[in-house]
Amino acid sequence: MTLFYSNGYGDLNFDYFTKFGYTLHNVGLNQYDYVKDIQTGDVLFIRLDDIDVINDVINPTLKITIFLFISQEYCNEHRRISISKNKNPNHSIWFLTSHIDFYSIDNDMSLEARIFPFKELFSDKAYINLTNRNIKYNFFNRSINLRRLKIFEILKKKNIELSDCYYTFGNIIKHNTFGDIKTISEFVEFRDKENRLEIDVEFISTYKNEFKLYENREQVELGIIQSSDSNDIYDTINEQSLDSYVSMIIESSGDMGDDYRLTEKTLRAWLCKNIYLTLQCSGFTKILNQNGIETFEDVFGLDNDWDNCDEIERIERFASALEYINTLPKDEVIKIYNSDDIQNRIKHNHSFIMNSFDDRTILNELEKKIGYENNVH
């Protein structure tokens, strides 16, 4: 039996499977010569978009197990549902992307396995167990999106100055992502031609000198992104998250869509043992809960359905929560943070992500899936 695998899903060590009799075959990027060598009982661990080639050229009578991944990224439900519905009945398919919805639940690996590759974004400094924290909260916003622009506008129009807070408001427009789009006006026009969020572009543009970033802006805009293997921006943010009690998070996502996925921004709060509130798409909080994740909306005076509303109302509620934590005395924040209930939730999330980042978790799950499927075949 052969396990054909593509690199790129974290530092997963496929040597683990040789003890079960598998021969390993590394698959190069956009290299498909290996397909002719696939036999019944083989296993494929490949990039999600490679499934189209597999379906087109493989012998359809072969019974194989396929794991489809996108490292640290999301695949929308329409693509996953299409793959599941149209799959060869002789193929067992499992998804490994950062989605947290349940549209493909029958073909999903566990959430722990799906967030494993984010481990690469956190250096050893993110695991330091600090006994004291010095800053009330953090609020990091590196790249541009509509929600971040609107929150920035609200803060400025209400004259809210972030205090006792580590924060960035970069509003970076990456050239390798947005091409010729260079201004906030062009970005809003591109993302939301009707400007349904009523973003005051002219007002925001007058505060461009207050866009705060830890990195060199020109390099980031050109796609020169500092990685997490040295003392760089990720280390700075990780250390500051560890030094604060609360994380206010505006997730990366498709602006104004139902983009149910996780990124390192929310995961960092779990790893760094923060109380957190995440602004994402409608109903994001309940979906986190349904995936076994603890949330803290009650700390901000919100109920569990706080984000199950339209886009503008959700942004306004988040802005109010941000204003609340900004004015809440630090002593009160510390008291809340150290309460038994909050500590139990923080420890639960921390255990969850530590288990996710332990490669034995995903390897054991892969082993069970492969063993079960081959026994069924």
Residue pairs with C-beta under 8 A, 6 or more apart in sequence:
1 21
1 22
1 23
1 39
1 41
1 42
1 43
2 22
2 23
2 24
2 25
2 37
2 38
2 39
2 42
2 43
3 14
3 17
3 22
3 23
3 24
3 25
3 42
3 43
3 44
3 45
4 25
4 27
4 34
4 38
4 42
4 43
4 44
4 45
4 46
5 14
5 24
5 25
5 26
5 27
5 44
5 45
5 46
6 26
6 27
6 28
6 29
6 45
6 46
6 47
6 50
6 69
7 26
8 47
8 69
8 71
8 117
9 45
9 69
9 71
9 96
9 116
9 117
10 71
10 116
10 117
10 118
10 119
10 120
10 359
11 119
11 120
11 359
12 116
12 359
12 362
12 363
13 359
13 363
14 24
14 45
15 24
16 363
16 367
17 24
17 43
17 366
17 367
17 370
18 24
20 367
20 370
20 371
22 43
25 34
25 37
27 34
27 46
32 50
32 53
32 57
35 53
35 54
35 57
35 58
38 44
38 58
38 59
38 62
38 64
39 62
40 61
40 62
40 63
40 64
40 377
41 63
41 64
41 374
41 377
42 62
42 64
42 65
43 64
43 65
43 66
43 67
43 370
44 54
44 64
44 65
44 66
44 67
45 67
45 69
45 366
46 54
46 66
46 67
46 68
46 69
47 68
47 69
47 70
48 68
48 69
48 70
48 75
48 79
48 83
48 95
48 97
50 68
51 66
51 68
51 83
51 93
54 66
55 86
55 87
55 88
58 64
58 88
60 88
60 90
61 90
62 90
63 90
63 91
63 377
64 90
64 91
64 92
65 91
65 92
65 94
65 369
65 370
65 373
65 374
66 91
66 92
66 93
66 94
67 93
67 94
67 96
67 109
67 366
67 369
68 83
68 93
68 94
68 95
68 96
68 97
69 95
69 96
69 97
69 117
70 96
70 97
70 98
71 117
72 98
72 117
72 118
72 120
72 121
72 263
72 264
73 97
73 98
73 261
74 97
74 98
74 99
74 259
74 261
75 95
75 97
75 99
76 99
76 259
77 99
77 101
77 103
77 104
80 95
80 97
80 99
80 103
80 104
80 107
81 103
81 104
83 93
83 95
83 107
84 93
84 104
84 106
84 107
87 93
92 369
92 373
93 107
94 107
94 108
94 109
94 369
95 104
95 107
95 108
95 109
95 114
96 109
96 113
96 114
97 114
97 261
98 114
98 115
98 118
98 261
98 262
98 263
99 108
99 114
99 260
99 261
100 111
100 260
100 261
100 262
100 287
100 288
100 291
101 260
101 287
102 108
102 290
108 114
109 362
109 365
109 369
110 365
111 291
111 292
111 356
112 352
112 355
112 356
112 361
112 362
112 365
113 356
113 361
113 362
113 365
113 366
115 262
115 267
115 353
115 356
116 356
116 357
116 359
116 361
116 362
118 262
118 263
118 264
118 267
118 357
119 356
119 357
120 228
121 228
121 234
121 264
122 228
122 234
122 238
122 264
122 268
122 271
122 357
123 228
123 229
123 234
123 235
123 238
125 235
125 238
125 239
126 235
126 238
126 241
126 242
126 268
126 271
126 272
127 271
128 239
128 242
130 242
130 243
133 242
133 243
133 244
133 245
134 243
134 244
135 164
135 165
135 166
135 240
135 243
135 244
135 245
136 163
136 164
136 165
136 244
136 245
136 246
136 325
136 328
136 330
136 333
137 164
137 165
137 166
137 244
137 245
137 246
137 247
137 248
137 325
137 326
137 333
138 165
138 166
138 167
138 237
138 240
138 241
138 244
138 246
138 247
138 248
138 274
139 162
139 165
139 166
139 167
139 168
139 247
139 248
139 249
139 322
140 166
140 167
140 168
140 237
140 249
140 265
141 148
141 151
141 152
141 167
141 168
141 169
141 170
141 171
141 250
142 168
142 170
142 172
142 213
142 220
143 170
143 171
143 172
143 173
143 174
143 252
144 170
144 171
144 172
144 173
144 184
144 187
145 191
145 250
145 252
145 253
145 255
146 188
146 191
146 192
146 197
146 199
146 255
146 256
147 197
147 250
147 255
147 279
147 315
148 169
148 171
148 250
149 171
149 184
149 188
149 197
149 199
149 204
150 197
150 199
150 315
151 250
151 279
151 315
151 318
151 319
151 322
152 169
152 171
152 204
152 207
153 199
153 200
153 203
153 204
154 160
154 315
154 316
154 319
155 162
155 319
155 322
156 203
156 204
156 207
157 200
157 203
158 323
160 322
160 323
160 326
162 326
163 326
164 330
165 244
165 326
166 240
166 241
166 243
166 244
167 212
168 212
168 213
168 214
169 210
169 211
169 212
169 213
170 211
170 212
170 213
170 215
170 217
170 220
171 184
171 211
172 213
172 217
172 220
172 221
173 181
173 182
173 183
173 184
173 187
173 221
174 220
174 221
174 223
175 221
175 222
175 223
176 222
176 223
178 187
178 190
181 187
181 190
183 205
184 201
184 204
184 205
184 208
185 201
185 205
188 195
188 199
188 201
191 255
191 256
192 199
192 255
192 256
196 256
196 311
196 312
197 256
197 311
197 312
197 315
198 312
213 220
214 233
214 236
214 237
215 226
215 233
216 224
226 232
226 233
226 234
227 234
228 234
228 235
237 268
238 268
238 272
241 247
241 268
241 269
241 272
241 274
242 272
242 273
244 274
245 274
245 275
245 333
245 334
245 337
246 274
246 275
246 276
246 277
246 299
246 325
246 333
246 337
247 268
247 269
247 272
247 274
247 275
247 276
247 277
248 276
248 277
248 318
248 321
248 322
248 325
249 265
249 266
249 269
249 276
249 277
249 278
249 279
250 265
250 278
250 279
250 318
251 261
251 262
251 263
251 265
251 266
251 278
251 279
251 280
251 284
252 263
252 265
253 259
253 261
253 280
253 281
256 311
257 281
258 281
258 282
259 280
259 281
260 280
260 281
260 284
260 287
265 278
266 276
266 278
267 353
268 274
269 275
269 276
269 278
269 349
270 276
270 293
270 349
270 350
270 352
270 353
271 350
271 353
271 354
273 346
273 347
273 349
273 350
274 346
275 296
275 299
275 336
275 337
275 342
275 346
276 295
276 296
277 295
277 296
277 297
277 299
277 300
277 302
277 318
277 321
278 284
278 285
278 288
279 307
279 314
279 315
279 318
280 307
282 307
282 308
282 309
282 310
282 311
282 314
283 307
283 308
284 307
285 295
285 297
285 304
285 305
285 306
285 307
285 308
286 304
286 305
286 308
288 295
289 295
289 304
292 352
293 349
293 352
294 345
294 346
294 348
294 349
295 304
295 345
296 342
296 345
297 303
297 304
297 306
299 336
299 342
300 321
300 324
300 325
301 321
301 324
302 317
302 321
306 314
306 317
307 314
307 317
307 318
309 317
325 333
336 342
337 343
355 361
